[in-house]
Amino acid sequence: MSFSAVTKEELARLPEQKPCCELAELAALVRMDGTLQISAHQQYALNVITESAPVARKIYRLAKDVLKRPVDIVVRRKLRLRKNNSYMVRIYPRGAEDLRNLGLLNDDGQIYHGIPPDLIRKRCDQKAYLRGAFLAGGSINNPEGTYHLEIVSNDEQHAKALCQLVNRFKLGAKVSMRKHWYVVYIKESERIVEFLGFIGAHHALLEFENVRVLKDVRNQVNRLVNCETANLDKIVDAAVRQLENIELIQKTVGLQSLPPALKGMAELRLEYPDASLKELGEMLRPKVGKSGVNHRMRKIEELAERIRSQKMGDPKVTM
């Protein structure tokens, strides 16, 4: 199963909470995945469709506990694409009162597009509502890839209210539009971990953290290796350039024409072509620091550049 499916299965199997939390979670599940049917006799039916058996069982239990009304489950086999099962949980509310309690209707009997404040007054209710919203329309990338958690809604006002609710926990959620859907998303790994903790997905949180830590360590090692490789490449390139400069001086004006400090430096480089500047400085007597060795190498390079700039065959070079 995908990381999202494993996370949702864990959340769906959490034991039932307080009645207020159960109501908030059911309200989010119904709002995200439900459709309302009204018969000619003003009989209501809420159809909540999901492809997850654990989520379907969760909706069934919550509807039974919260509304105390008849609930049916219809299993359908898809005939196209993945050909997996889909589950329709059909809830029979008493009427407009139950729909208002679930935050679907306002006091005037009109559709309520946001999240009713009464549903999320307590901290536990807020977490329960987010859990239900994630179960219904959420997904999370495998932490081995890019960090991304999102909840998709077809209602702009509800998506904005959901984003505000997430940000009550200071998680930096944002809303974007994708085709005809509104996506509430979090991209920072630390914020995703906090979100998983708030909604109760503790096993998924630990797995996410384990993968994230290993990934961060691996990336850090790669950065160190790349940095060390780049430094070695720079040392080799510098040594090759220094040897070319010294050999040019040796063939044209001779090393004996150099001042004693530069002559000793040039001879030492010829003898130890692979040594670093620090190692060369420690071989000199008296010892010279890395900056001192670098200064002498620059003087040698300047002389070599003057030789290259002169006409071929002209033996006169100003020291």
N, C-alpha and C positions, 0 to 999 in steps of 0.2 A: 504494500500500500504506500501511497505518497505520504509525505510528512504531514500534509493538511489532513488527510483521511485519518491518520493515526492520532493526530491532535483532537480532531472532532470526536473520534470514538472514545477517547479518554474523557472529554467533557460530557459526552452523552451518558457516560456510566457513573458520573458523580452522584452521590446520594442526594435526595431531595433536601431542600433548605427550608427556611421559614416560609410561611404562607405568602408574605409580601414579596419575597425573592422569587418564589415559584410563579406568582402572577406576573412579575416583571419579565422573567425569562420567557414565559409563554407568550406574553404580549409581543416581544421582539420576534419570536419565531413565527407567529401568525402574521405580523406586519410585513415581514420580509418575504415569506414564502406562501402566504395564504390568499385565497380569493373568496369573496362573499357571494353566496347565492340566496336569492329571495324568491320564494314561490308565490304563486298567485294568491295564496291564502296568508301571505305575510309570514311564512315560516322561514327561518334563517338556517343556513348551513355554511360552515367555514371549511373549506377544502385546503389543506396544507400539504404540498407535494415536496418530497425529498427523495434523493437517490441513496440515502444512507439508512440502513436498517436500524442502527443504534439511535440515530436522530429521530426516526419515526417512532420508536418505542418511547423515547424521551417525551415527544409531543403527546403521545397517548397517555402516559402517566401523569403529565402535568395537567392536561385537560380534565382527566378524571378527578384529580385531587383538587384543582382550583375551581372548576365550574360545576362539578358534581352532575354532569350531564352525560347522555349517551355519546359514545365515541366509536367509530368504525375505522378499520384499516383495510384499504384495497391495494393489493399488490398487482402491478402490471409488468409484463415482460416486453421490453423494447425490441422491435424487430429490425432496427437499423443501427448502424455504427457499432457501439460497444455491446449492444444487446443485453444490457444489464437490467436489473429490476428497478422500478420506481415505486414509491409508496405514497399513497394518498390517505392522509389521516382526515377523516370527516368528523367535524365537531358540530353538535346541534345546540347552539346557545339558546337561552330562554327567550331572548329578544334584544331590544335596543339596550337594555340595562347591562347585559353581559358584554355587548360590543363597546359600550362606554367604559366599562371596567378594564377592557383590554386596550383602551386607547385608540380604538378604531373610529369612534364617533364622538362628536362633541355634545354638549348639552342640548343643542338645537337639532340634533339628528343629522348633522352634516359630517362628511369625512374629515377626520383630524389628520393633518399631514405631518405634524411634528411628533415630539415625544411628550405626552402629558406630564407635567411636573409631579403630579401625585404618584405616578408610577416609579419615579426615580428620586424620591425625596431623601431616602436613606442611602448611605454609602454601600451597604450590601445590595440594595435594589439596583443601584447603578452598575455594579459589577455583574449582577445577574442579567440585566438587560443587555450588556455588552456580550456576555456569554451566549445568550440566545441569538443576538445579531450575528455573531461569528459562526455559530452552528448553522444558521440559515443561509447566510450569504458571504461567509468569509473564506479566505484561503491564505496560506503562508508558504513561501518558497522553502525548499530544502536549504538549510544553512550552508551546505557545501557550495551553493551557488551564490547569487546575489541576495542580499537581505531585503525582503519585501513582504509585508503583511497588508491585506486589504479586505474591506467589506463592501460589497456591491449592493446598491439599492436602485430601484426604478423611480424613486420619488426624490426630487431635488431638495425639498424642505426637510424631509426625513433624513437625508444624507447629511445636510448641514447640521441638523440637531444632533445626529449621531457623532459627527466630528467634534462638536462642542462638548458632548458628553465624554468622549475619549480624552479631550484636552483638559477636562477637570482633573485628570490624573497627570497633567503636564507631560504628555507623550508626543507632542509636536505633530499631531495628525493633520492631514490636508485633504481637500476634496478636489477631484478632477473629473472631467466628463470623458467617457469612452463610448463612442457611438451614442446610443440612447440610454446609457446607464450612468449612474453617479457613483464614483469610487472614493471611499474613505481609505486612506493608506498611510502606513508608517514605514519608513525606510531605514532608520537608524537601528542597529542591532541591539543596543542597550535598551532602547524604548520598546522594541518587540519583546525582549525578555521580560520587561516590566508588565507589558500587556498580558502576556501569557500567565504571569503570576497573579494578576488581578482577577482573571476569569477562572482561575483554578486549574490550569493545565500544567501541573507541576512536573510530571514526567517528561512532557514535551519540552518544558523549560530547561530541565537538566540535560536532555539530549541536545537541544539547541546550543546551550552553553558549552558542552563538551566539544561539539564540532567547531564552534566559534573559536574556542581557545586553541584547539589543534590547528585550525586554519590560520589564526593570528601568529602562532609560533612558527608554522611553516613559512608564512609570508616574511616574518622577521628574519628567519634563517636565510631565505632566498635573497633578501635585501642585503644582509651582511656578506653573503657569498658574492653577490654582484658587485658590491662596493669593494671587497677585497680583490676581486678579479680586475676591476677597473684600476685600482691602485697599482696592482702588479703590471698591468699593461702600460700604465704611465711610467713606471720605473724602468721597464724594458725599453720603451720608446726613448726615454731620456738617456739611458745608457748607450743605446745604439747611436744616437745623435752625438753624444759626447765622444765616443770612440771615432766616429767619422771626422769630427773636428780635430781631435788629437792626431790622427793619422795624416790629415791634410797638412797640419803644421809640421809634422815630422818629415814629410816628403818635400816640403817647400823650403822652409827656413830652418828646420831642425829644432828639436826640443831644447837643445843647449842655448838657443837664443832667448828662451823664456826666463823670466825672473825665477829665482830659486823656489819660491812658494808654488808658483804655477807649474814649474818643471817637475817638482816632486808629486804634485797632484796628478799631472798627466801620466807620469810613469806608473803611479799606483793604480790609476784607472785601467791602463793597458794590462797590468798584471792581474787585476781582479775585475774583469768586465761585468760580472753578475752582481757585484756587491752594491748595496744601497749607499746613499750619501752618508747616512749615519755610520754605517760600518766602515766606510772609507775614512771618515773623520777620526774614528777610534784607532785606525792603523797608523795615522800620522804621529810624528813625534816633534813637538808636543801635540797632544790631541786637539782636534778642532771640532767644533759643533757642526750640526747639520747646516745651519745658516752660513757658517764660514766656508764649508765645502761648496755649497751652492753658489756663493759669491765668487770663488775661484773658478768654478765651472763656467760661470757667466763671462768672466774675463777671457777664458780660453775660447768661448764661443764667439765673442766679439772680435778676437784676433782672426779666427777662422773666417768670419764673415768679411773682414777687410781683405783677406787673401782672395776670397772668391770674387770680390768686387773689382779687383785689379786685373789688368790685362794679362793674358797668358804670357808666361816667360819673363815677367818683370820680377826680379828677385828682391826688390826693395819694399819692405813692409815696415811701417812705423809701429814701434812697440808701445 
